[in-house]
Amino acid sequence: MLRILILAALIWWGGKFLRFSRLLRLSVVGLLYCVVLLLHLTLPPLHGLRQSTGGSVEPWLLLGGFGLLALGYWRIISMLRTRAQPKEPPMSDAAPTFSGTELERYARHIVLRELGGPGQKRLKQAKVLVIGAGGLGAPALQYLAAAGVGTIGVIDDDIVENANLQRQVIHRDKDIGTPKVFSAQAAMEAQNPYVIVRPYHRRLDAEIATELFSEYDLILDGTDNFDTRYLVNRTAVALGKPLISGALSQWEGQLSLFHPKQGGPCYQCIFPEAPAMGLAPSCSEAGVIGPLPGVVGSMMAVEAIKHITGAGMVLRDELLIYDALYGESRKIRLSRNEECPICNAT
Ligand SMILES: [Zn+2]
């Protein structure tokens, strides 16, 4: 029996040394256990193989039972740890006050049991950075501003084009030719003069990402290129910032909140490699139904508000997929990739 246990330990730790995933190592050890159990259940009692693996089936059954109990216990603990979220994010000492007009403006929030006055104050204190003022960024920005998020940064190097206006409703016809961040800023400030908007008319690159992200509490990514997505994820993970990531293609959208500092995967755990050229065509190549960015971008704003105020359960460890063509939505459970070079390095 001891020899089998040593072999199992060798598989487990040797596999870990060779960087095999936990699931693979667990499967091989489980297979070894099943083989030994099968030998004991099928061979006669005095068979050499049975004698050399303990002689009796009872200790193996007992070991299997303990193993299952330990596995169940570990699973429950890791689920609880992942699910545990701070319900009451700390509020700074200098809690903001509201004017009469602001109180009236946010009244529909304040009467919500899950938000109330404290939730609205947290929104006013919050600093949110939105990457991209295009399809997903535009609705997210509009709702974050309307909801009273105190400081909203937006970075994008694009200018408004005629072909954007079928879906990016924050920009108007007269904005064609204007940098998107300035057009978005004007729309947000016109809608809610009680928020601060910081536009950055440039492309996000590694040179500025760390310094820029460190000024914000929460990052929303609505970009359409993988290089930027990986840069955003890398920087957010390194700084321990939560990242709400959304994506679109034709009729389908998806979103999730990644915050490995509090458990769960990062973006690159789920999408380890950019798809090959041509496999993930952009909106301009493949098309996108106009209201879809509005749906998914608004969902990103909802997740942001929930994260900031501690209301409900955010989409952490879950990917929500919305299929507009069939009016369906579903959720996929996400887990950390132990081989991920991004979140395992921190
Ligand atoms: Zn990761």
Residues whose N, C-alpha, C, O or C-beta is under 5 A from the ligand:
A	BS01	ZN	P265 C266 Q268 C269 C340 I342 C343
